[in-house]
């Protein structure tokens, strides 16, 4: 069975604008000192591009095991949730 490429293209694209990610990350990163630069970049790529952990890890020159382990760490989960919801809260 072949994938539906038109549906893939429709859902491909930015989830959170990079300008919002950059603005909100500047306020969130100082309060989340456990989040490393590489971890933050993985979260930013996934939120902005909507890529999966494997693709995000490949872009950063890491392996997919690192990405999945990173995304399950409590401090990374909290950071990504706050980064995602801080944009939505600003729009209300």
Buried (B, 14 or more C-beta within 10 A) or exposed (E): EEEEEEEEEEEEEEBBEEEBBEBBBEEBBEEBEEBEEBBBBBBBBBBBBBBEBEBBBBEBEBEBEBBEEBBEEEBBEBBBEBBBEBBEEEEE
